């Protein structure tokens, strides 16, 4: 009789632990916030960076969703104007990718840095973690512009204690076969390369969020 009671108690405890673990674990909600590089310019539905990254993370066993909040043509000023309503409540983390259009338009890097800084501050005030994705100025903008633009992401990363992925187009920028005919945007194969290269950084980002949230 005592054995049956002990076995029953053990079963109840085991079930309680299982349900407690399930309750503690929850989906991590991310938002990919950026421009056409994030939006999936001219790509079929499901072939954009956030969508393919979500698949890659789920294949690793991570319970994560990634909403695509990319807007083609967006600048850092545009991002700042929409950051509050484009990132909904309940978001755990944002992959922040903006600045390419600033560089293409020759916007002063100091202005771009200020806009990114304000976006980061607003997200942090809401308790939303940020993974900053860096960009590099195109060569035609000249060495002086590049010297002012390229370091802003590292500076912001250090200032706010953020994880930084140095160059969003790493592995794609110089490979014509991985880009659309415009020579600027990644094609589906290019997105695959970007996901493969950035996935470890995002995995670390998700795990860091999970350790705090759970």
Secondary structure, DSSP 4 states (H G I P E B T S, - for coil): -HHHHHHHHHHHHHHHHHHHHHHH--PEEEEEEESHHHHTTTPPTT-SHHHHHHHHHHHTT--EEEEEEE-TT--HHHHHHHHHHHS-TT--EEEEE--HHHHHHT--HHHHHHHHHHHHHHHHHTT-EEEEE-----GGG-HHHHHHHTTHHHHHHHHHT-EEES-TTTTTTT-GGGB-TTSSSB-HHHHHHHHHHHHHHHHHHHHHHHHHH-
